[in-house]
Amino acid sequence: MDGALTKSERETLKAIWRLTSQPRSEVGARTGDLASSLKVSPGTMTATVKKLADRGLAVHAPYHGVQLTDSGRRRAMSVVRRHRIVERFLADMLGYSWSEADRLAPTFEHQLPQEIEDRLYAALDRPATCPHGFPIPGTGSAGLPDMPPLYDLSPGDRAVVALPGSTDPDVAMFLEGLGVRPGVEVEVREKHPFDGPLVVSVDGNDRTLGEKVARQIMVRVSPEKATAEARLPGAGKKVSSTINSKARKDSV
């Protein structure tokens, strides 16, 4: 599907999507931010964006940044899908950590034929998420559900943790020590006012997270019905068992 695109074009599509999709923004990605994200010069990035615009995959309006077209979003999702499948392969079959998988995947993911991607996905038992805890887009998808920061949740909300590849290594190590890792379910217990700390329950233990750290943690919010059922007397053990089983499968 994206075989006609160069590696730099595919990486740029991915970067535009990341900078404009979560939280959803009506303002496009700035070329300077894209250049910084991909570690290329602003001139190189401007040229790549122009190529994407010529293909009908992106629109670059002065003072409004770069946005993906509908076709561009679908193409970006195919790039994101492949990246996350390759990450899953590196983590599940080769034993790399989620942060290492994110770093290594771009070194060879763009050279994979579609047939290899399809077989990898099947061999991995069709995983729902990447090692970070983010959903793997379906074939032909034009987008993914919003994943808010943990700090946006309210007391009583349950969610599954996802950590971006850009997470500071020291922050990731701190969270690992608290048991807050990709694929783990947490429940918000308390949220102190005026940008105060957040108290979450992780595997039955209360953990306190500062506002800045809690905003770096993205989450897949549990459906309201499942959350309500989990709070019914006697339901907690069954729900916890199901979630813990999935967490062990999704975490590295």
SVG drawing of the C-alpha trace seen along z (x, -y; Angstrom):
<svg xmlns="http://www.w3.org/2000/svg" viewBox="-23 -32 43 50">
<polyline fill="none" stroke="black" stroke-width="0.4" points="0.0,0.0 2.8,-2.4 5.5,-0.8 5.8,-3.9 6.8,-6.1 10.4,-6.7 11.5,-6.0 11.7,-9.7 8.1,-10.2 6.7,-7.4 8.5,-8.6 7.2,-12.1 3.6,-10.8 4.0,-9.1 5.4,-12.2 2.6,-14.5 0.0,-12.0 1.7,-11.8 1.8,-15.6 -1.7,-16.3 -3.8,-13.4 -3.4,-13.1 -4.8,-15.2 -6.7,-16.0 -5.8,-19.5 -7.2,-21.7 -3.8,-23.2 -1.3,-21.4 2.2,-20.3 4.8,-22.9 7.7,-22.0 10.2,-23.0 8.7,-20.5 8.6,-17.8 12.3,-18.5 13.2,-18.4 11.3,-15.1 13.0,-13.4 16.4,-15.1 16.6,-16.6 17.1,-20.2 14.1,-22.5 14.9,-22.7 14.8,-18.9 11.6,-18.7 10.0,-21.4 11.0,-19.5 9.5,-16.2 6.3,-17.9 6.0,-19.4 6.4,-15.9 3.6,-14.6 1.4,-17.5 2.1,-16.8 0.9,-13.3 -2.3,-14.5 -1.4,-13.1 -0.9,-16.4 -1.8,-20.0 0.6,-22.8 -1.0,-26.1 1.1,-29.1 0.7,-29.9 -1.6,-26.8 1.0,-24.0 0.8,-20.6 -2.3,-18.5 -3.0,-15.1 -5.7,-14.6 -8.1,-11.7 -5.8,-9.7 -2.8,-10.8 -4.4,-9.6 -5.1,-6.1 -1.5,-5.9 -0.1,-7.1 -2.1,-4.4 -0.6,-1.8 2.9,-3.1 1.9,-3.1 0.5,0.4 3.7,1.8 5.8,0.0 3.8,1.4 3.8,4.9 7.6,4.8 7.9,3.5 5.8,6.4 8.1,8.8 11.2,7.3 9.7,7.4 7.9,10.7 10.2,12.8 13.6,11.2 13.2,10.0 13.8,6.3 12.3,3.8 9.5,1.6 11.8,-1.4 14.5,0.5 11.8,1.9 10.7,-1.6 14.2,-2.7 15.1,0.3 11.9,0.8 12.5,-2.1 15.9,-0.7 14.3,2.1 10.5,1.8 10.4,-0.2 12.1,2.6 9.6,5.3 7.3,6.5 3.6,6.5 3.6,10.3 6.2,10.3 4.2,7.8 1.1,9.9 2.9,13.1 4.6,11.4 1.2,10.2 -0.3,13.8 2.8,15.4 2.4,13.0 -1.2,14.2 -2.7,10.9 -1.8,8.7 -4.1,5.8 -1.4,3.5 2.2,2.6 4.7,3.1 4.0,-0.5 0.3,0.3 -1.0,-1.6 -3.6,0.0 -2.4,1.5 -4.5,0.0 -6.6,2.4 -6.0,2.7 -7.4,-0.3 -8.0,-2.2 -8.1,-6.0 -7.6,-6.7 -7.4,-5.4 -9.4,-6.1 -8.2,-9.1 -6.0,-8.1 -6.0,-10.9 -3.3,-11.5 -3.8,-9.7 -4.1,-13.1 -7.3,-13.8 -9.1,-11.0 -11.3,-11.3 -11.5,-9.3 -13.1,-5.9 -11.9,-5.7 -10.0,-2.6 -7.6,-2.6 -4.8,-0.6 -1.4,-2.3 0.5,-3.2 3.9,-5.0 5.1,-6.9 8.5,-6.0 9.6,-9.6 9.2,-9.0 12.3,-10.2 14.3,-7.1 14.5,-8.3 10.7,-8.8 10.2,-5.3 12.5,-3.8 10.6,-5.7 7.3,-4.4 8.7,-0.9 9.6,-1.0 5.9,-1.8 4.6,1.0 3.2,-1.6 4.2,0.0 2.6,0.6 -0.4,2.9 -1.1,2.5 -4.5,1.4 -4.7,-1.4 -7.7,-2.9 -7.7,-6.6 -8.3,-6.8 -7.7,-10.5 -7.1,-13.7 -5.9,-16.6 -7.1,-20.1 -5.0,-22.9 -2.8,-20.6 -2.1,-18.5 -0.8,-14.9 -2.8,-11.9 -3.2,-8.7 -3.8,-5.5 -4.2,-1.9 -1.7,0.5 -2.0,4.2 -3.7,3.3 -1.1,0.7 -1.7,-3.0 0.9,-5.0 1.2,-8.8 2.1,-10.6 2.9,-14.2 0.9,-16.2 3.7,-16.5 4.5,-12.8 0.8,-11.8 0.4,-13.8 3.2,-11.8 1.2,-8.6 -1.4,-7.9 -4.3,-5.5 -6.9,-3.4 -10.0,-4.1 -12.0,-1.0 -15.6,-1.0 -18.1,-2.4 -20.1,0.8 -17.0,2.9 -16.0,0.3 -19.4,0.4 -19.4,4.2 -16.0,4.3 -17.2,2.2 -20.1,4.6 -19.6,6.9 -17.8,10.1 -16.9,8.9 -13.5,7.5 -11.6,10.8 -12.9,11.9 -12.2,8.6 -8.8,8.3 -7.8,11.8 -8.8,11.0 -6.9,7.7 -3.8,9.1 -3.7,11.9 -3.9,9.3 -1.4,7.1 1.1,9.9 0.7,10.5 1.0,6.9 3.9,5.8 7.5,6.4"/>
</svg>
